[in-house]
Amino acid sequence: MITERPAGAAWQVRVVADRAPLFHIEGELDRAGEGIFDSMSPVGAHEIIIEGQNHAASPGSLAHELWCLLLEVFRDRITDLKRDPRIRYVEIFQNQGSLAGALVAHPHAQLLASPVLPHRVERELRAAYRHFELKQRCLFCDLIRQETKEKVRLVADQDGFVLLCPFASRYPYEMWLLPRHHHSSFEVAAANSGMIPSLAAALQTAVRKAERIAPSFHLTLHTEPSRLVPPVLLERWQTLTDDFHWHIEILPRVEARRKYLREEEFYLNPVLPEDAARALRES
């Protein structure tokens, strides 16, 4: 499958299937039990989203208009794939530079549509639900209020979006980009055409700051899971609209992760988020 968004005779953003996909759109889930274990087929989608025709460009150097088009493609691909009742989650991420694991220098993002939730997203959903159950407020909205008030970990506040370094950051100069207006779904919020230009400008700011810190970074978009599949979080699904808040995480890679830290999910961050935010504000 190939999707093009033409500009005159030339394309600007192109979506192609990965040559060695992790998930395949054909087939059935074929859920089966193996003793106490469960198995299923790798049904889903794995797509490459090519960002312009300039091989030497960096994501931060892309024109604002191209970022707007790119976000529209993100929105449209997520919306389309979530119509498939076999797919539980659609994740879009970008690895830029060798330390982030990029194998191709040409700017591109990847899309993974899977029948299961990514582990980190599931933990976020559970944490957001617990906070809402206790306080009847969105965890991320509370975070935005605190960080914009204190300003010590705030990097930028522009056009309805907040860029901050999270408390106890996993990586040096880790940033989160969050909309001030609460919404659980990126693709639904992005249906408002007025949001795309503002988000493109804020994301471009974040990416340029990341590139000034390090040539390698990882970027990922967190949105709500599909509502067409049976709930896996039981009653937690009933408050999803209120307790989850879509956002984008940008993780500059200034050094390779130690193997034992990566495998055991420990994080050793030598840069305090308060110091990181100060440096990023000034960059």
C-alpha positions, 0 to 999 in steps of 0.5 A: 500500500502506498499513499501520496500527498502531491504538491504539484507534480512532486510528492512531499510525504509518502507512506509505504509498507515496511520491507520486513514488517513486524506485523502483517495486515493479512490473516486472522488473530488466531488466539490460542492457549499454550498451557498458562500462556497465550499466543496470537498471529502478528496481525497489524501493520508496519508502515514507513512515513517518508518525510520529504524528498531531501535525503540530507535534511534533518527533521528540524530543518523541514518546512512548517508546511511539511510538518503540517502535512506530516501530522495530517498523514499521522492523523489519517493513518491512525484513523484508518487503521483504528477502523480495523477491529483486530487492531488495539493500538497504533503507535507512530515513532521516529528514530533519528541518528545512530544512537537512536537506532536509525538505519537510514539517514533520510528523515522518516517515521514508522507506524506500528499497528498491533493487536496488543498494547505496548508495555509503556502505554499500558503502564501510562493508562493504568497510572492515569486511571489510578490518578483519576480514580483518586482525584477525579482529575486528569494526571497530565492536566495536573502536571501541566498546571504544576509545571507552568506554575513552577516553570523550573522544568518548563521549556516552552509554552506556545500556541496551546502546547506545553513543552517540559522536561518531566520530573525524574526524567529517564534520559538526559534532556527528555521532553514531553509535548502536551496540549493544554486542552484536554483530549485523549485522542490525537487523531480526533483532536487533530480533526480540528484543522486549526490545531495542526499548524500550532502543533507543527510549530510546537513540535518543530521547536521541540525537535530543533532543541533536541537536535541542538543537544544531540544529533540522535533522538527518539520521538513517539506519539502516545494516543488512546487505544482503539475503542472497537476491541474488547477492553483489556483494562476492565472498568478503566476503559470507561473513564478513558476520555477523561483520564488519558491525555495524548502527548508526544515524547522526545528523547535526545540520545547523548550516549548509548544506554548501558546494556544492563540498564536497558534490559532491567529498565533502570534509568541512570540520568546524569542531568537533572530535568531542571538543568536540562530545561534551563539549557533547552530554554536557552538553546 
